[in-house]
Amino acid sequence: MLAELPTTLILTATFIGCPYSRIRAFEYNSNDPEMIAIAVIYLVAITMELLSPTPGGIGTAEAAFLLTLIEAVLSQTTAAAIGPYRLLTF
């Protein structure tokens, strides 16, 4: 179990880093969100996915991730660019 921990941490960091870099690319004129904000939003969305009664939590994590990002740091146009990321990583 401890042997899998580094792999899990790298995978989680990658799943947080991808949307963060996309957000930085699309939101270049506004104030840049902090990495910790994106990490907290991502981890909350994944927690919602785990608690969801749907198979694999499909739809729940995506909705929580995008709606929270729109509320916290994004314009709707940028959120539309981030949406396919979650569909590709499911």
Buried (B, 14 or more C-beta within 10 A) or exposed (E): EEEEEEEEEEEBEEBBBBBBEBBEEBBEEEEEBEBEBBBBBBEBBBEBBEEBEEEEBEEBBBBBBBEBBBEEBBBEEBBEBBBEBBEEEE
